[in-house]
Amino acid sequence: MARPDYIAQLHAAKYDLRFCSGEEKLGMLRRYRAALQEAARKAGITEYLLEAAVARDFGEWVKQEKLPKPPKSS
Amino acid sequence: MNRAPELFPIDSITPLEWAWVQDLIQEVQRQELGDAFARNLGEWDLAVRQFRKVEYRRIILGSPTEDDFLHHAACLHALLALGNILLMETRKFSDSDLTALGIARQTVAAYVAELEQSFREWHHGISETELNAVREKIFGGTP
């Protein structure tokens, strides 16, 4: 199963959104929304459908990227 | 016996002084309201962070069961309800009051929007058949 770059970028934006806090949250939310809009445009589907379709793939991407566990303070 | 001199002779209490006392009381009430709001927001934030930890372990990285999804939806409903109430509560305060409390209205809104995003992606009512068709289109297969 090939994961397009735009989906990987969407996952990266979501990961950053999840594990930021405080004042960073607004900036990361904007970045995620921009990535979602771009991914939906490239996939030719609605943002709503895309979010639901790739939700499960986010966990796979996290494992493949061997991302650190969220900090204890988060 | 001599009467002690009055500290605040009745004659000298003017409407201005009453206004000053009332302002002082209102200031105390405002501070109490602000402190209570900041405390509630802090507790909500703690609950959101704990929810995210469990969500990450059970839903994102784990193999979630039907029960996990039911709990996930229930928690999101509750956190969203409280988050929206807190967001409305921010309207009772001026920007400078919120700044003094270390709170930004837009940040609270962003936390609520992030919870809404989670709800959309996991509790949408779109059929698996439709989702698989989309996954086929994106990935060339179903994950």
Backbone of each chain as ProteinMPNN parsed JSONL, in Angstrom:
{"seq_chain_A": "MARPDYIAQLHAAKYDLRFCSGEEKLGMLRRYRAALQEAARKAGITEYLLEAAVARDFGEWVKQEKLPKPPKSS", "coords_chain_A": {"N_chain_A": [[0.853, -1.2, 0.0], [0.731, 2.061, -1.007], [1.616, 5.126, 0.369], [0.694, 8.307, -0.34], [2.694, 11.312, -0.57], [1.339, 13.619, 0.224], [-0.458, 12.69, 2.071], [1.22, 11.76, 4.066], [2.268, 14.18, 4.839], [0.009, 15.366, 5.861], [-0.483, 13.693, 8.053], [1.808, 14.286, 9.538], [1.344, 16.937, 10.199], [-0.874, 16.586, 11.797], [0.172, 15.084, 13.899], [1.93, 16.938, 15.045], [0.051, 18.82, 15.836], [-1.393, 17.362, 17.765], [0.479, 16.982, 19.807], [1.396, 19.405, 20.69], [1.189, 22.274, 22.83], [-0.646, 24.808, 24.677], [0.008, 28.104, 23.602], [0.97, 27.371, 21.129], [-0.917, 25.845, 19.928], [-2.911, 27.065, 18.291], [-1.509, 27.91, 15.973], [-0.602, 25.435, 15.034], [-2.998, 24.2, 14.503], [-3.936, 25.714, 12.391], [-1.995, 25.03, 10.516], [-2.506, 22.305, 10.225], [-5.097, 22.409, 9.14], [-4.574, 23.622, 6.705], [-2.972, 21.669, 5.529], [-4.83, 19.614, 5.374], [-6.726, 20.671, 3.647], [-5.199, 20.894, 1.319], [-4.526, 18.195, 0.894], [-7.048, 17.074, 0.471], [-7.742, 18.37, -1.846], [-5.835, 17.341, -3.604], [-6.487, 14.631, -3.52], [-8.98, 14.691, -4.511], [-11.375, 14.59, -3.108], [-13.788, 15.254, -0.441], [-12.867, 17.165, 2.49], [-13.959, 16.202, 4.805], [-14.536, 13.516, 4.235], [-11.994, 12.607, 3.691], [-10.591, 12.916, 6.148], [-11.87, 10.976, 7.7], [-11.278, 8.68, 6.237], [-8.499, 8.354, 6.378], [-7.886, 8.153, 9.021], [-7.214, 5.781, 10.441], [-4.841, 5.119, 9.239], [-3.065, 6.904, 10.267], [-1.993, 5.96, 12.709], [-0.471, 3.828, 11.746], [1.401, 5.209, 10.248], [2.703, 6.657, 12.285], [3.945, 4.547, 13.649], [5.616, 3.538, 11.628], [7.274, 5.709, 11.198], [8.609, 5.726, 13.526], [8.192, 7.477, 15.669], [8.796, 9.539, 18.552], [7.456, 8.782, 21.832], [4.689, 10.644, 23.161], [5.588, 13.542, 25.066], [5.785, 13.422, 28.684], [4.637, 15.567, 29.875], [2.685, 16.383, 28.171]], "CA_chain_A": [[0.0, 0.0, 0.0], [1.579, 3.254, -1.119], [1.045, 6.323, 1.017], [1.159, 9.512, -1.042], [3.38, 12.309, 0.268], [0.41, 14.593, 0.822], [-1.064, 12.073, 3.266], [2.279, 11.778, 5.096], [2.355, 15.569, 5.34], [-1.193, 15.572, 6.684], [-0.232, 12.99, 9.326], [2.84, 15.035, 10.289], [0.678, 18.13, 10.745], [-1.758, 16.138, 12.887], [1.036, 14.689, 15.03], [2.39, 18.183, 15.695], [-1.12, 19.419, 16.494], [-1.741, 16.583, 18.959], [1.439, 17.001, 20.902], [1.813, 20.746, 21.09], [0.277, 22.752, 23.872], [-0.691, 26.247, 24.935], [-0.107, 29.072, 22.509], [1.325, 26.739, 19.847], [-2.066, 25.092, 19.421], [-3.599, 27.775, 17.216], [-0.661, 27.838, 14.781], [-0.582, 24.046, 14.553], [-4.334, 23.916, 13.966], [-3.958, 26.353, 11.057], [-1.132, 24.224, 9.645], [-3.236, 21.065, 9.946], [-6.217, 22.711, 8.231], [-4.001, 23.875, 5.374], [-2.537, 20.362, 5.004], [-6.052, 18.855, 5.073], [-7.31, 21.281, 2.445], [-4.328, 20.52, 0.197], [-4.652, 16.749, 0.668], [-8.376, 16.825, -0.094], [-7.684, 18.855, -3.23], [-5.052, 16.38, -4.396], [-7.197, 13.345, -3.592], [-10.24, 14.926, -5.23], [-12.524, 14.251, -2.25], [-14.029, 16.285, 0.574], [-12.023, 17.099, 3.687], [-14.694, 15.366, 5.764], [-14.344, 12.112, 3.842], [-10.562, 12.299, 3.788], [-10.235, 12.744, 7.571], [-12.379, 9.682, 8.159], [-10.643, 7.579, 5.501], [-7.078, 8.155, 6.711], [-7.701, 8.164, 10.487], [-6.515, 4.562, 10.881], [-3.479, 5.111, 8.674], [-2.215, 7.774, 11.1], [-1.273, 5.091, 13.652], [0.543, 3.095, 10.976], [2.446, 6.177, 9.907], [3.448, 6.934, 13.528], [4.805, 3.379, 13.908], [6.645, 3.472, 10.585], [8.207, 6.825, 11.382], [9.247, 5.517, 14.835], [8.149, 8.775, 16.362], [8.891, 9.399, 20.023], [6.201, 8.841, 22.581], [4.41, 12.017, 23.581], [6.224, 13.882, 26.334], [4.926, 13.179, 29.848], [3.926, 16.815, 30.228], [1.61, 16.683, 27.204]], "C_chain_A": [[0.886, 1.246, 0.0], [0.877, 4.453, -0.496], [1.563, 7.564, 0.291], [1.791, 10.511, -0.058], [2.4, 13.263, 0.954], [-0.307, 14.026, 2.038], [-0.036, 12.052, 4.404], [2.402, 13.178, 5.695], [1.155, 15.909, 6.233], [-1.011, 14.91, 8.053], [0.779, 13.76, 10.186], [2.219, 16.272, 10.945], [-0.229, 17.747, 11.91], [-0.943, 15.744, 14.118], [1.496, 15.936, 15.797], [1.243, 18.868, 16.444], [-1.433, 18.699, 17.805], [-0.796, 16.86, 20.126], [2.067, 18.371, 21.154], [0.852, 21.198, 22.18], [0.329, 24.27, 23.966], [-0.803, 27.072, 23.668], [0.234, 28.483, 21.142], [0.099, 26.155, 19.146], [-2.734, 25.771, 18.216], [-2.812, 27.691, 15.897], [-0.662, 26.445, 14.171], [-1.927, 23.648, 13.956], [-4.458, 24.512, 12.552], [-3.154, 25.523, 10.053], [-1.844, 22.922, 9.261], [-4.357, 21.322, 8.935], [-5.728, 22.958, 6.801], [-3.589, 22.556, 4.73], [-3.754, 19.524, 4.595], [-6.692, 19.358, 3.774], [-6.526, 20.843, 1.191], [-4.484, 19.03, -0.143], [-5.997, 16.415, 0.012], [-8.408, 17.257, -1.568], [-6.954, 17.832, -4.116], [-5.77, 15.04, -4.56], [-8.518, 13.475, -4.356], [-11.463, 14.493, -4.441], [-12.71, 15.353, -1.201], [-13.087, 16.08, 1.766], [-12.651, 16.144, 4.713], [-14.443, 13.874, 5.497], [-12.88, 11.705, 4.022], [-10.143, 12.048, 5.248], [-10.65, 11.369, 8.076], [-11.621, 8.524, 7.517], [-9.206, 7.315, 5.956], [-6.819, 8.124, 8.225], [-6.886, 6.958, 10.953], [-5.069, 4.541, 10.403], [-2.52, 5.977, 9.497], [-1.373, 6.934, 12.068], [-0.171, 4.311, 12.951], [1.72, 3.997, 10.646], [3.319, 6.474, 11.134], [4.428, 5.79, 13.805], [5.946, 3.313, 12.889], [7.704, 4.558, 10.756], [9.005, 6.689, 12.683], [9.323, 6.826, 15.627], [8.205, 8.584, 17.87], [7.511, 9.413, 20.662], [5.958, 10.278, 22.991], [5.09, 12.313, 24.914], [5.246, 13.736, 27.491], [4.095, 14.415, 30.209], [2.758, 17.082, 29.313], [0.307, 16.044, 27.617]], "O_chain_A": [[1.691, 1.445, 0.909], [-0.281, 4.75, -0.788], [2.764, 7.833, 0.316], [1.455, 10.537, 1.126], [2.597, 13.661, 2.102], [-0.716, 14.77, 2.929], [-0.378, 12.295, 5.562], [2.612, 13.338, 6.897], [1.277, 16.635, 7.22], [-1.345, 15.496, 9.083], [0.621, 13.868, 11.402], [2.527, 16.607, 12.089], [-0.341, 18.485, 12.889], [-1.332, 16.041, 15.248], [1.455, 15.979, 17.027], [1.43, 19.419, 17.529], [-1.704, 19.335, 18.825], [-1.219, 16.959, 21.278], [3.135, 18.475, 21.757], [-0.178, 20.566, 22.415], [1.218, 24.921, 23.417], [-1.604, 26.776, 22.781], [-0.165, 29.028, 20.113], [0.086, 25.993, 17.926], [-3.076, 25.107, 17.237], [-3.388, 27.432, 14.84], [-0.716, 26.288, 12.951], [-1.988, 22.855, 13.017], [-5.012, 23.888, 11.647], [-3.563, 25.335, 8.908], [-1.788, 22.494, 8.108], [-4.544, 20.551, 7.993], [-6.369, 22.562, 5.828], [-3.821, 22.339, 3.541], [-3.714, 18.811, 3.593], [-7.132, 18.577, 2.931], [-7.102, 20.479, 0.165], [-4.563, 18.655, -1.313], [-6.069, 15.579, -0.889], [-9.017, 16.6, -2.413], [-7.398, 17.508, -5.217], [-5.673, 14.396, -5.605], [-9.093, 12.477, -4.79], [-12.468, 14.078, -5.019], [-11.89, 16.265, -1.091], [-12.587, 14.982, 2.009], [-11.955, 15.387, 5.389], [-14.177, 13.094, 6.412], [-12.581, 10.591, 4.452], [-9.431, 11.087, 5.539], [-9.9, 10.69, 8.777], [-11.352, 7.513, 8.165], [-8.747, 6.174, 5.921], [-5.668, 8.074, 8.658], [-5.973, 7.1, 11.767], [-4.187, 4.011, 11.079], [-1.304, 5.798, 9.428], [-0.176, 7.176, 12.222], [0.926, 4.15, 13.486], [2.88, 3.599, 10.751], [4.544, 6.534, 11.021], [5.587, 6.022, 14.149], [7.097, 3.062, 13.247], [8.885, 4.337, 10.487], [9.954, 7.437, 12.918], [10.363, 7.206, 16.163], [7.717, 7.584, 18.397], [6.549, 9.964, 20.127], [6.903, 11.05, 23.151], [5.162, 11.448, 25.787], [4.038, 13.9, 27.321], [3.003, 14.312, 30.77], [1.912, 17.92, 29.627], [-0.7, 16.192, 26.923]]}, "seq_chain_B": "MNRAPELFPIDSITPLEWAWVQDLIQEVQRQELGDAFARNLGEWDLAVRQFRKVEYRRIILGSPTEDDFLHHAACLHALLALGNILLMETRKFSDSDLTALGIARQTVAAYVAELEQSFREWHHGISETELNAVREKIFGGTP", "coords_chain_B": {"N_chain_B": [[-18.408, 59.425, 80.756], [-16.162, 59.63, 78.101], [-16.939, 59.62, 74.679], [-15.504, 57.566, 72.161], [-13.747, 58.917, 69.393], [-15.377, 58.878, 66.248], [-14.317, 56.81, 63.659], [-15.179, 56.87, 61.05], [-17.08, 59.238, 60.562], [-20.572, 59.495, 60.285], [-21.655, 61.592, 58.858], [-19.708, 62.227, 57.071], [-19.62, 60.227, 55.162], [-19.84, 59.833, 51.921], [-21.698, 59.578, 48.787], [-19.756, 58.998, 46.967], [-17.882, 57.575, 48.397], [-19.346, 55.269, 48.968], [-19.555, 54.286, 46.43], [-16.929, 53.707, 45.941], [-16.446, 51.61, 47.731], [-18.224, 49.756, 46.699], [-17.094, 49.345, 44.195], [-14.753, 48.131, 44.976], [-15.72, 45.734, 46.052], [-16.835, 44.628, 43.754], [-14.533, 44.273, 42.285], [-13.227, 42.3, 43.765], [-15.085, 40.237, 43.422], [-14.88, 39.914, 40.682], [-12.266, 39.047, 40.453], [-12.474, 36.651, 41.833], [-14.211, 35.289, 40.178], [-12.637, 35.131, 37.887], [-10.488, 33.593, 38.857], [-11.825, 31.218, 39.435], [-12.679, 30.512, 36.909], [-10.215, 30.143, 35.593], [-9.274, 28.002, 37.064], [-11.183, 26.003, 36.45], [-10.731, 25.802, 33.703], [-8.12, 24.875, 33.682], [-8.454, 22.367, 34.846], [-10.049, 21.142, 32.974], [-8.294, 21.147, 30.801], [-6.364, 19.405, 31.789], [-7.881, 17.062, 31.85], [-8.341, 16.764, 29.106], [-5.735, 16.282, 28.225], [-5.182, 13.848, 29.5], [-7.098, 12.271, 28.302], [-6.137, 12.336, 25.666], [-3.785, 10.855, 25.935], [-4.726, 8.275, 26.535], [-6.279, 7.836, 24.283], [-4.306, 7.866, 22.32], [-2.845, 5.577, 22.944], [-4.786, 3.498, 22.936], [-6.57, 3.903, 20.732], [-5.17, 5.048, 18.532], [-2.572, 3.769, 18.357], [-3.132, 1.204, 19.204], [-5.284, -1.723, 19.035], [-8.248, -0.965, 18.644], [-11.309, -1.768, 20.35], [-14.876, -2.285, 20.008], [-15.975, -1.311, 22.317], [-13.961, 0.451, 23.138], [-14.272, 2.449, 21.236], [-16.809, 3.361, 21.908], [-16.363, 4.435, 24.461], [-14.504, 6.35, 23.739], [-16.043, 8.067, 22.127], [-17.912, 8.923, 24.039], [-16.291, 10.261, 25.883], [-15.269, 12.284, 24.238], [-17.631, 13.678, 23.625], [-18.287, 14.667, 26.188], [-16.012, 16.214, 26.818], [-16.085, 18.055, 24.757], [-18.514, 19.341, 25.269], [-17.995, 20.58, 27.755], [-15.785, 22.093, 26.983], [-16.901, 23.849, 25.105], [-18.621, 25.271, 26.761], [-16.761, 26.519, 28.427], [-15.501, 28.06, 26.522], [-17.545, 29.835, 25.874], [-17.726, 31.064, 28.324], [-15.444, 32.605, 28.314], [-16.233, 34.913, 27.139], [-17.16, 36.512, 29.103], [-15.083, 37.862, 30.064], [-12.657, 40.468, 29.637], [-10.134, 40.964, 27.074], [-7.787, 41.773, 28.3], [-8.196, 40.957, 30.929], [-8.222, 38.19, 30.553], [-5.644, 37.821, 29.609], [-4.231, 38.493, 31.885], [-4.844, 36.299, 33.375], [-3.434, 34.448, 32.068], [-4.537, 33.323, 29.823], [-5.673, 32.747, 26.503], [-8.276, 33.548, 24.364], [-8.453, 32.544, 21.749], [-6.799, 30.345, 21.877], [-8.167, 28.586, 23.534], [-10.331, 28.149, 21.872], [-9.008, 26.825, 19.812], [-8.256, 24.435, 21.044], [-10.78, 23.31, 21.43], [-11.604, 23.066, 18.783], [-9.792, 21.168, 17.918], [-10.625, 18.923, 19.302], [-13.096, 18.597, 18.083], [-12.222, 17.923, 15.58], [-11.143, 15.387, 16.062], [-13.48, 14.052, 16.677], [-14.838, 14.149, 14.243], [-13.207, 12.512, 12.651], [-13.37, 9.937, 13.727], [-16.005, 9.321, 14.463], [-18.21, 9.407, 12.484], [-20.215, 8.301, 10.895], [-19.996, 7.501, 8.287], [-20.104, 4.964, 5.855], [-18.238, 1.851, 5.996], [-17.819, 0.74, 3.539], [-17.9, 2.9, 1.789], [-15.712, 4.309, 2.785], [-13.643, 2.508, 2.285], [-13.606, 2.564, -0.462], [-12.655, 5.121, -0.883], [-10.135, 4.872, 0.316], [-9.003, 3.031, -1.383], [-8.763, 4.609, -3.62], [-6.935, 6.541, -2.728], [-4.697, 5.142, -1.598], [-4.404, 2.974, -3.194], [-5.255, 0.593, -2.271], [-6.649, -1.174, 0.6], [-6.034, -0.255, 3.937]], "CA_chain_B": [[-17.424, 58.743, 79.924], [-16.013, 60.255, 76.778], [-17.106, 58.721, 73.513], [-14.342, 57.503, 71.25], [-14.057, 59.596, 68.125], [-15.752, 57.956, 65.161], [-13.322, 56.753, 62.569], [-15.863, 57.288, 59.823], [-18.311, 59.928, 60.949], [-21.65, 59.248, 59.316], [-21.851, 62.77, 58.014], [-18.698, 62.373, 56.016], [-19.696, 59.143, 54.166], [-20.493, 60.402, 50.737], [-21.991, 58.59, 47.738], [-18.5, 58.635, 46.311], [-17.26, 56.518, 49.204], [-20.103, 54.036, 48.719], [-19.178, 53.811, 45.097], [-15.571, 53.143, 46.054], [-16.585, 50.299, 48.396], [-18.871, 48.843, 45.744], [-16.082, 49.001, 43.182], [-13.827, 47.184, 45.601], [-16.419, 44.435, 46.135], [-16.945, 44.092, 42.389], [-13.198, 43.836, 41.886], [-13.001, 41.007, 44.435], [-15.941, 39.257, 42.748], [-14.321, 39.697, 39.343], [-11.07, 38.212, 40.632], [-12.918, 35.297, 42.218], [-14.765, 34.696, 38.952], [-11.485, 34.837, 37.037], [-9.747, 32.47, 39.442], [-12.647, 30.004, 39.271], [-12.641, 30.166, 35.484], [-8.875, 29.609, 35.295], [-9.187, 26.673, 37.692], [-11.996, 25.079, 35.631], [-10.046, 25.602, 32.42], [-6.95, 24.037, 33.966], [-8.913, 20.992, 35.093], [-10.496, 20.638, 31.668], [-7.07, 20.913, 30.029], [-5.773, 18.173, 32.328], [-8.727, 15.955, 31.379], [-8.083, 16.604, 27.667], [-4.414, 15.653, 28.073], [-5.295, 12.433, 29.895], [-7.871, 11.636, 27.226], [-5.251, 12.162, 24.51], [-2.845, 9.763, 26.216], [-5.44, 7.0, 26.397], [-6.653, 7.752, 22.862], [-3.098, 7.537, 21.549], [-2.466, 4.198, 23.219], [-5.842, 2.528, 22.608], [-7.228, 4.11, 19.422], [-4.209, 5.327, 17.456], [-1.524, 2.74, 18.226], [-3.623, -0.115, 19.599], [-6.314, -2.356, 18.202], [-9.44, -0.576, 19.424], [-12.514, -2.592, 20.321], [-16.105, -1.497, 19.902], [-16.087, -0.623, 23.605], [-13.018, 1.586, 23.111], [-14.883, 3.529, 20.447], [-17.93, 3.922, 22.677], [-15.772, 5.296, 25.49], [-13.873, 7.461, 23.032], [-17.109, 9.002, 21.737], [-18.502, 9.503, 25.257], [-15.318, 11.227, 26.426], [-15.231, 13.444, 23.347], [-18.874, 14.436, 23.852], [-18.197, 15.375, 27.471], [-14.964, 17.241, 26.743], [-16.565, 19.108, 23.848], [-19.557, 20.114, 25.964], [-17.325, 21.449, 28.733], [-14.932, 23.032, 26.249], [-17.743, 24.908, 24.528], [-19.094, 26.118, 27.872], [-15.62, 27.356, 28.831], [-15.289, 29.036, 25.448], [-18.57, 30.872, 26.064], [-17.37, 31.784, 29.554], [-14.382, 33.586, 28.037], [-16.877, 36.179, 26.727], [-17.426, 37.327, 30.295], [-13.842, 38.539, 30.444], [-12.002, 41.266, 28.599], [-8.86, 40.369, 26.641], [-6.736, 42.051, 29.297], [-8.457, 40.07, 32.079], [-7.775, 36.84, 30.184], [-4.173, 37.851, 29.557], [-3.76, 38.464, 33.284], [-5.027, 34.92, 33.863], [-2.595, 33.575, 31.247], [-5.443, 32.597, 28.92], [-6.022, 33.413, 25.241], [-9.559, 33.016, 23.872], [-8.211, 31.773, 20.521], [-6.178, 29.066, 22.234], [-9.262, 27.729, 24.015], [-11.084, 27.781, 20.664], [-8.21, 25.852, 19.063], [-8.378, 23.141, 21.745], [-12.123, 22.787, 21.146], [-11.609, 22.681, 17.36], [-9.011, 19.927, 17.788], [-11.499, 17.835, 19.765], [-14.093, 18.41, 17.019], [-11.52, 17.212, 14.504], [-11.089, 13.979, 16.474], [-14.827, 13.484, 16.573], [-15.14, 13.974, 12.811], [-12.471, 11.428, 11.997], [-13.683, 8.599, 14.26], [-17.444, 9.1, 14.739], [-18.753, 10.174, 11.359], [-21.397, 7.691, 10.286], [-19.756, 7.124, 6.88], [-20.013, 3.501, 5.831], [-16.917, 1.269, 5.712], [-17.751, 0.517, 2.09], [-17.522, 4.177, 1.175], [-14.341, 4.64, 3.216], [-12.718, 1.624, 1.573], [-13.519, 3.059, -1.839], [-11.767, 6.293, -0.819], [-8.785, 4.357, 0.602], [-8.534, 2.424, -2.642], [-8.41, 5.72, -4.503], [-5.76, 7.234, -2.193], [-3.552, 4.267, -1.351], [-4.362, 1.874, -4.141], [-5.567, -0.615, -1.499], [-7.243, -0.853, 1.903], [-5.064, -0.527, 5.008]], "C_chain_B": [[-17.364, 59.401, 78.542], [-16.225, 59.229, 75.662], [-15.865, 58.744, 72.644], [-14.705, 58.218, 69.955], [-14.383, 58.575, 67.038], [-14.701, 57.995, 64.056], [-13.934, 57.253, 61.258], [-17.163, 57.985, 60.202], [-19.354, 59.825, 59.842], [-21.805, 60.412, 58.339], [-20.889, 62.815, 56.827], [-18.734, 61.246, 54.987], [-20.508, 59.641, 52.977], [-20.837, 59.294, 49.743], [-20.735, 58.112, 47.028], [-17.806, 57.496, 47.058], [-18.002, 55.186, 49.038], [-19.707, 53.426, 47.369], [-17.812, 53.134, 45.141], [-15.626, 51.744, 46.677], [-17.203, 49.288, 47.425], [-17.91, 48.411, 44.64], [-15.135, 47.939, 43.708], [-14.441, 45.79, 45.667], [-16.503, 43.797, 44.751], [-15.597, 43.565, 41.892], [-12.871, 42.472, 42.503], [-13.817, 39.917, 43.739], [-15.387, 38.891, 41.372], [-13.095, 38.779, 39.432], [-11.452, 36.783, 40.989], [-13.463, 34.55, 41.001], [-13.64, 34.262, 38.024], [-10.707, 33.64, 37.55], [-10.508, 31.159, 39.244], [-12.612, 29.545, 37.818], [-11.295, 29.533, 35.12], [-8.716, 28.203, 35.882], [-9.965, 25.641, 36.862], [-11.314, 24.768, 34.303], [-8.84, 24.681, 32.605], [-7.341, 22.584, 34.171], [-9.388, 20.343, 33.783], [-9.285, 20.284, 30.797], [-6.39, 19.622, 30.492], [-6.555, 16.954, 31.834], [-8.49, 15.687, 29.889], [-6.744, 15.884, 27.466], [-4.443, 14.171, 28.45], [-6.058, 11.649, 28.83], [-6.965, 11.359, 26.021], [-4.271, 11.013, 24.708], [-3.511, 8.401, 26.001], [-5.825, 6.786, 24.935], [-5.462, 7.292, 22.027], [-2.752, 6.054, 21.704], [-3.518, 3.209, 22.691], [-6.377, 2.659, 21.181], [-6.198, 4.245, 18.297], [-3.219, 4.167, 17.262], [-2.022, 1.329, 18.515], [-4.583, -0.716, 18.584], [-7.643, -2.116, 18.91], [-10.621, -1.522, 19.244], [-13.727, -1.672, 20.163], [-16.318, -0.672, 21.178], [-15.181, 0.607, 23.663], [-13.644, 2.767, 22.358], [-16.065, 4.175, 21.169], [-17.412, 4.877, 23.757], [-15.157, 6.555, 24.87], [-14.92, 8.519, 22.679], [-17.703, 9.695, 22.965], [-17.578, 10.568, 25.849], [-15.278, 12.492, 25.56], [-16.468, 14.321, 23.517], [-18.746, 15.3, 25.105], [-17.173, 16.506, 27.405], [-15.381, 18.395, 25.828], [-17.621, 19.98, 24.519], [-18.912, 21.092, 26.945], [-16.479, 22.517, 28.036], [-15.736, 24.178, 25.653], [-18.31, 25.834, 25.6], [-17.971, 27.068, 28.304], [-15.343, 28.442, 27.786], [-16.307, 30.177, 25.558], [-18.248, 31.723, 27.288], [-16.303, 32.853, 29.295], [-14.98, 34.937, 27.646], [-17.173, 37.094, 27.912], [-16.211, 38.165, 30.686], [-13.313, 39.371, 29.272], [-10.698, 40.56, 28.218], [-7.776, 40.581, 27.702], [-6.931, 41.205, 30.557], [-7.934, 38.664, 31.789], [-6.257, 36.767, 30.138], [-3.601, 37.771, 30.967], [-3.875, 37.062, 33.88], [-4.159, 33.929, 33.078], [-3.405, 32.768, 30.252], [-5.67, 33.423, 27.653], [-7.277, 32.736, 24.695], [-9.336, 32.101, 22.659], [-7.579, 30.406, 20.809], [-7.242, 28.091, 22.734], [-10.072, 27.229, 22.803], [-10.339, 26.723, 19.859], [-8.274, 24.466, 19.713], [-9.73, 22.491, 21.439], [-12.183, 22.288, 19.69], [-10.848, 21.373, 17.151], [-9.844, 18.721, 18.248], [-12.571, 17.538, 18.71], [-13.488, 17.628, 15.859], [-11.452, 15.715, 14.82], [-12.446, 13.31, 16.314], [-15.167, 13.19, 15.107], [-14.464, 12.733, 12.237], [-12.865, 10.027, 12.5], [-15.174, 8.313, 14.39], [-18.278, 9.864, 13.713], [-20.002, 9.589, 10.732], [-21.231, 7.368, 8.809], [-19.543, 5.603, 6.857], [-18.59, 3.038, 5.506], [-16.74, 1.057, 4.209], [-17.291, 1.791, 1.388], [-16.087, 4.555, 1.524], [-13.321, 3.784, 2.476], [-12.54, 2.063, 0.12], [-12.579, 4.265, -1.898], [-10.322, 5.844, -0.59], [-8.173, 3.729, -0.652], [-8.024, 3.516, -3.577], [-7.095, 6.388, -4.045], [-4.526, 6.323, -2.172], [-3.393, 3.167, -2.403], [-4.615, 0.549, -3.433], [-6.19, -0.209, -0.193], [-6.252, -1.201, 3.014], [-5.574, -1.576, 5.979]], "O_chain_B": [[-18.387, 59.681, 77.917], [-15.728, 58.105, 75.732], [-15.258, 59.791, 72.418], [-15.839, 58.13, 69.484], [-13.733, 57.536, 66.933], [-14.272, 59.054, 63.599], [-13.294, 57.956, 60.475], [-18.231, 57.373, 60.163], [-19.077, 60.03, 58.66], [-22.054, 60.218, 57.149], [-21.193, 63.345, 55.758], [-17.966, 61.281, 54.026], [-21.721, 59.835, 53.064], [-20.316, 58.184, 49.852], [-20.66, 56.979, 46.553], [-17.229, 56.589, 46.458], [-17.387, 54.122, 48.975], [-19.553, 52.214, 47.225], [-17.573, 52.129, 44.471], [-14.952, 50.819, 46.222], [-16.775, 48.137, 47.338], [-17.917, 47.258, 44.209], [-14.764, 46.995, 43.011], [-13.779, 44.793, 45.379], [-16.276, 42.598, 44.588], [-15.523, 42.56, 41.185], [-12.308, 41.601, 41.84], [-13.32, 38.818, 43.494], [-15.417, 37.734, 40.955], [-12.909, 37.874, 38.619], [-10.84, 35.826, 40.515], [-13.218, 33.357, 40.816], [-13.675, 33.174, 37.449], [-10.309, 32.772, 36.773], [-9.918, 30.126, 38.928], [-12.527, 28.351, 37.532], [-11.243, 28.517, 34.427], [-8.101, 27.33, 35.27], [-9.47, 24.544, 36.604], [-11.317, 23.629, 33.838], [-8.58, 23.812, 31.773], [-6.641, 21.676, 33.722], [-9.154, 19.161, 33.533], [-9.266, 19.243, 30.14], [-5.9, 18.844, 29.673], [-5.968, 15.943, 31.448], [-8.442, 14.535, 29.459], [-6.639, 14.985, 26.632], [-3.807, 13.343, 27.797], [-5.707, 10.516, 28.502], [-7.021, 10.281, 25.43], [-3.962, 10.283, 23.767], [-2.945, 7.504, 25.376], [-5.708, 5.676, 24.415], [-5.593, 6.442, 21.145], [-2.416, 5.372, 20.736], [-3.171, 2.202, 22.072], [-6.608, 1.658, 20.502], [-6.34, 3.631, 17.24], [-3.052, 3.655, 16.155], [-1.389, 0.357, 18.104], [-4.674, -0.272, 17.44], [-8.108, -2.957, 19.68], [-10.895, -2.006, 18.146], [-13.606, -0.447, 20.183], [-16.765, 0.474, 21.141], [-15.572, 1.66, 24.165], [-13.557, 3.918, 22.786], [-16.292, 5.379, 21.055], [-17.941, 5.972, 23.945], [-15.276, 7.659, 25.401], [-14.712, 9.712, 22.902], [-17.967, 10.897, 22.941], [-18.027, 11.636, 26.263], [-15.257, 13.612, 26.07], [-16.372, 15.548, 23.55], [-19.05, 16.492, 25.092], [-17.429, 17.615, 27.874], [-15.07, 19.556, 26.091], [-17.626, 21.201, 24.359], [-19.239, 22.278, 26.962], [-16.46, 23.68, 28.44], [-15.31, 25.332, 25.689], [-18.461, 27.035, 25.375], [-18.197, 28.259, 28.519], [-15.0, 29.577, 28.118], [-15.965, 31.343, 25.358], [-18.465, 32.935, 27.295], [-16.265, 33.879, 29.975], [-14.336, 35.976, 27.795], [-17.406, 38.291, 27.747], [-16.301, 39.059, 31.528], [-13.492, 39.032, 28.102], [-10.219, 39.681, 28.934], [-6.962, 39.697, 27.967], [-5.958, 40.785, 31.182], [-7.3, 38.03, 32.632], [-5.658, 35.782, 30.57], [-2.617, 37.074, 31.214], [-3.11, 36.685, 34.767], [-4.143, 32.734, 33.373], [-3.017, 31.662, 29.876], [-5.838, 34.641, 27.717], [-7.335, 31.512, 24.578], [-9.941, 31.034, 22.55], [-7.799, 29.44, 20.078], [-7.217, 26.908, 22.393], [-10.442, 26.058, 22.723], [-10.958, 25.826, 19.287], [-8.339, 23.451, 19.02], [-9.815, 21.283, 21.218], [-12.74, 21.227, 19.409], [-11.221, 20.564, 16.302], [-9.772, 17.643, 17.659], [-12.912, 16.38, 18.471], [-14.144, 16.79, 15.241], [-11.679, 14.88, 13.944], [-12.547, 12.163, 15.878], [-15.708, 12.134, 14.777], [-15.055, 11.997, 11.447], [-12.709, 9.044, 11.776], [-15.564, 7.146, 14.423], [-18.959, 10.836, 14.04], [-20.773, 10.312, 10.101], [-22.198, 7.002, 8.141], [-18.884, 5.041, 7.732], [-17.836, 3.739, 4.831], [-15.635, 1.183, 3.681], [-16.419, 1.767, 0.519], [-15.34, 5.054, 0.683], [-12.26, 4.272, 2.085], [-11.454, 1.944, -0.448], [-11.805, 4.413, -2.843], [-9.397, 6.362, -1.215], [-6.984, 3.884, -0.931], [-6.994, 3.365, -4.234], [-6.255, 6.75, -4.869], [-3.458, 6.688, -2.663], [-2.352, 2.515, -2.474], [-4.232, -0.506, -3.939], [-6.262, 0.982, 0.11], [-5.697, -2.299, 3.037], [-4.882, -1.92, 6.937]]}, "name": "protein", "num_of_chains": 2, "seq": "MARPDYIAQLHAAKYDLRFCSGEEKLGMLRRYRAALQEAARKAGITEYLLEAAVARDFGEWVKQEKLPKPPKSSMNRAPELFPIDSITPLEWAWVQDLIQEVQRQELGDAFARNLGEWDLAVRQFRKVEYRRIILGSPTEDDFLHHAACLHALLALGNILLMETRKFSDSDLTALGIARQTVAAYVAELEQSFREWHHGISETELNAVREKIFGGTP"}
